[in-house]
Amino acid sequence: MCHVIVTCRSMLWTLLSIVAAFGELIAFMSTDWLVGFPRTPDAVYGPHGATTAGEAYRPTLGIYGRCIKLPHMQRGILCGPYAIHFGEIASGFWQATSIFLAAGILLLCAVAFISVFTMCFQSIMKKSIFNVCGLLQGIAGLFLILGLMLYPAGWGSDKVQLYCGPDASPYRAGLCSMGWAFYTAMGGTVLTFICAVFSAQAEIATSSDKVQEEIEEGKSLICLL
């Protein structure tokens, strides 16, 4: 018999797991990892940045995409991937970043999907599904940390120097500033570890004595604070 068990802690863990997965996915797909120095479509770079007059804008550069404004373009800023193939990503460090982030996000999305069904299934192969998911989230968090640590090492690539100036080098962003996607990825990584730890609390809540009493009374829907 399937028992639907809903507790505050299990529902909070499920919600946070979904938020962490979607946050990391959105950050990975975004072009707002680096925000370049102000320029115009016809800008010429000088010692102190863009030197041409006109309406300035700040291009953005992601791991595999970018947003730029082309000369005489009437439709505003154009966003899209600069790397069509994996080998075209700006540097080897960013390629490694892509692999680690993709692996971490894949695990987080799998956990987010599984977490929705933890109301009906609390164990898998006689092991707590919360503990298994918590372990997967911990592994995903390690992948994400590795990816974020390798990401600044790629700032010395030619692609980054086009956006951030010739002073850009590994772990030095030059004239660029960090975009919201980088901070979102960092926040998602922290949240991932919080979820990994909190999964134990979710498991305790769904296997408490009070839950067992409700099951023994023959209830199929159990809601506890």
C-alpha positions as CSV (number, residue, x, y, z in Angstrom):
1,M,0.0,0.0,0.0
2,C,1.3,3.4,-1.0
3,H,1.5,5.9,1.9
4,V,1.7,9.6,0.9
5,I,3.8,11.2,3.6
6,V,4.1,15.0,3.6
7,T,6.1,16.9,6.2
8,C,7.4,20.5,6.4
9,R,11.0,19.3,6.3
10,S,10.6,17.0,3.3
11,M,8.6,19.5,1.3
12,L,11.2,22.2,2.1
13,W,14.0,19.9,1.0
14,T,12.1,19.1,-2.2
15,L,11.5,22.8,-2.9
16,L,15.2,23.8,-2.3
17,S,16.4,20.9,-4.4
18,I,14.3,22.1,-7.4
19,V,15.5,25.7,-6.8
20,A,19.1,24.6,-6.7
21,A,18.8,22.6,-9.9
22,F,17.0,25.3,-11.9
23,G,19.3,28.0,-10.6
24,E,22.4,26.2,-11.8
25,L,20.8,25.3,-15.1
26,I,19.8,28.9,-15.8
27,A,23.2,30.2,-14.8
28,F,25.0,27.7,-17.0
29,M,22.9,28.7,-20.0
30,S,23.3,32.4,-19.4
31,T,25.7,34.7,-21.2
32,D,26.1,37.0,-18.1
33,W,29.2,35.4,-16.5
34,L,31.5,38.3,-17.5
35,V,30.3,41.9,-18.2
36,G,32.8,43.6,-20.6
37,F,34.0,47.2,-20.5
38,P,31.6,49.9,-22.1
39,R,32.0,50.3,-25.8
40,T,30.1,51.2,-29.0
41,P,29.7,48.8,-32.0
42,D,32.6,50.6,-33.7
43,A,34.7,51.0,-30.6
44,V,38.5,51.0,-30.7
45,Y,40.3,49.9,-27.6
46,G,42.8,52.2,-26.0
47,P,44.8,52.3,-22.8
48,H,41.8,53.3,-20.8
49,G,39.1,51.3,-22.4
50,A,36.8,52.1,-25.4
51,T,37.7,55.4,-27.0
52,T,35.1,56.0,-29.7
53,A,32.2,58.3,-29.0
54,G,28.6,57.2,-29.3
55,E,26.0,55.2,-27.3
56,A,28.0,52.8,-25.1
57,Y,26.9,49.4,-24.1
58,R,28.5,46.5,-22.2
59,P,28.8,43.2,-23.9
60,T,28.5,40.0,-21.9
61,L,30.3,36.7,-22.2
62,G,29.2,33.3,-21.0
63,I,30.9,30.0,-21.0
64,Y,29.8,29.2,-24.5
65,G,27.6,32.2,-25.5
66,R,27.8,36.0,-25.7
67,C,25.8,39.2,-26.2
68,I,27.2,41.8,-28.5
69,K,25.9,44.7,-30.6
70,L,27.1,44.6,-34.2
71,P,27.9,47.8,-36.2
72,H,24.8,49.4,-37.8
73,M,22.6,46.7,-36.2
74,Q,19.0,48.0,-35.8
75,R,17.6,45.2,-33.6
76,G,19.6,46.0,-30.4
77,I,22.0,43.5,-28.8
78,L,22.4,40.1,-30.4
79,C,22.8,37.1,-28.0
80,G,23.7,33.6,-29.0
81,P,26.4,30.9,-28.8
82,Y,29.9,31.8,-30.0
83,A,30.9,28.1,-29.7
84,I,29.0,25.8,-32.1
85,H,31.1,22.8,-31.1
86,F,32.6,21.8,-27.8
87,G,36.2,22.4,-29.1
88,E,35.3,26.1,-29.9
89,I,34.8,27.0,-26.2
90,A,37.2,29.8,-25.3
91,S,39.8,27.7,-23.4
92,G,40.6,24.3,-22.1
93,F,39.7,25.5,-18.6
94,W,36.3,26.6,-19.7
95,Q,35.8,23.2,-21.5
96,A,36.6,21.5,-18.2
97,T,34.3,23.9,-16.4
98,S,31.5,23.0,-18.8
99,I,32.0,19.3,-18.1
100,F,32.0,19.6,-14.4
101,L,29.0,22.0,-14.3
102,A,27.1,19.8,-16.7
103,A,27.7,16.8,-14.6
104,G,26.7,18.6,-11.4
105,I,23.5,20.0,-13.0
106,L,22.6,16.6,-14.4
107,L,22.7,15.1,-10.9
108,L,20.8,18.0,-9.5
109,C,18.1,17.7,-12.1
110,A,17.8,14.0,-11.4
111,V,17.5,14.6,-7.7
112,A,14.9,17.3,-8.3
113,F,12.9,14.9,-10.4
114,I,13.1,12.1,-7.8
115,S,12.3,14.5,-4.9
116,V,8.8,15.1,-6.3
117,F,8.0,11.4,-5.8
118,T,9.5,11.1,-2.3
119,M,6.0,11.8,-0.9
120,C,5.0,8.3,-2.1
121,F,8.3,6.4,-2.1
122,Q,10.7,6.9,0.9
123,S,13.1,4.0,0.1
124,I,14.7,2.4,-2.9
125,M,16.4,-1.0,-2.7
126,K,15.9,-0.9,1.1
127,K,17.8,2.4,1.3
128,S,16.4,5.7,2.2
129,I,15.8,7.7,-0.9
130,F,16.5,10.9,1.0
131,N,20.0,9.7,2.0
132,V,20.7,8.5,-1.6
133,C,19.6,11.9,-3.0
134,G,21.6,13.7,-0.3
135,L,24.7,11.7,-1.4
136,L,24.1,12.6,-5.1
137,Q,23.7,16.3,-4.1
138,G,27.0,16.2,-2.2
139,I,28.7,14.8,-5.3
140,A,27.0,17.4,-7.5
141,G,28.2,20.1,-5.2
142,L,31.8,18.9,-5.6
143,F,31.5,18.9,-9.4
144,L,30.1,22.5,-9.2
145,I,33.0,23.7,-7.0
146,L,35.5,22.2,-9.3
147,G,33.9,23.9,-12.3
148,L,33.7,27.3,-10.5
149,M,37.4,27.0,-9.4
150,L,38.5,26.3,-13.0
151,Y,36.4,29.0,-14.6
152,P,38.6,32.0,-13.6
153,A,41.7,30.1,-14.9
154,G,40.3,30.7,-18.4
155,W,40.3,34.5,-18.2
156,G,43.6,34.6,-20.0
157,S,42.2,33.3,-23.3
158,D,42.0,35.5,-26.4
159,K,38.2,35.5,-26.3
160,V,38.1,36.9,-22.8
161,Q,40.7,39.6,-23.7
162,L,38.5,40.8,-26.5
163,Y,35.8,41.6,-23.9
164,C,38.0,42.4,-20.9
165,G,41.1,44.0,-22.4
166,P,44.7,42.8,-22.7
167,D,45.2,42.9,-19.0
168,A,42.8,40.0,-18.5
169,S,44.7,36.9,-17.2
170,P,44.0,33.8,-15.2
171,Y,42.1,34.8,-12.1
172,R,42.2,38.5,-13.1
173,A,39.2,39.8,-15.0
174,G,40.8,42.9,-16.3
175,L,38.2,45.5,-17.3
176,C,35.3,43.1,-16.9
177,S,33.1,42.7,-13.9
178,M,31.3,39.5,-12.8
179,G,27.8,39.0,-14.0
180,W,24.7,37.7,-12.2
181,A,25.1,34.2,-13.7
182,F,28.4,33.7,-11.8
183,Y,26.9,34.7,-8.5
184,T,23.8,32.6,-9.2
185,A,26.1,29.6,-9.8
186,M,27.9,30.2,-6.6
187,G,24.6,30.6,-4.7
188,G,23.3,27.4,-6.3
189,T,26.4,25.5,-5.2
190,V,26.0,26.7,-1.6
191,L,22.3,25.7,-1.7
192,T,23.2,22.3,-3.1
193,F,25.3,21.5,0.0
194,I,22.6,22.8,2.2
195,C,20.2,20.4,0.5
196,A,22.6,17.6,0.9
197,V,22.8,18.2,4.7
198,F,19.0,18.9,5.0
199,S,18.1,15.6,3.3
200,A,18.9,13.9,6.5
201,Q,16.3,16.0,8.3
202,A,13.8,15.1,5.6
203,E,14.5,11.4,6.2
204,I,14.1,11.8,9.9
205,A,10.8,13.6,9.5
206,T,9.3,11.0,7.2
207,S,10.4,8.0,9.4
208,S,9.5,9.5,12.8
209,D,7.4,7.6,15.4
210,K,4.5,9.9,14.7
211,V,4.5,8.9,11.1
212,Q,4.6,5.2,12.0
213,E,1.7,5.7,14.3
214,E,-0.3,7.2,11.5
215,I,0.6,4.3,9.3
216,E,-0.5,1.8,11.9
217,E,-3.8,3.5,12.2
218,G,-4.4,2.7,8.5
219,K,-4.0,6.3,7.1
220,S,-2.8,6.5,3.5
221,L,-2.4,10.3,3.5
222,I,-0.2,11.6,6.3
223,C,0.5,15.3,6.7
224,L,2.7,16.5,9.6
225,L,4.2,19.8,10.5
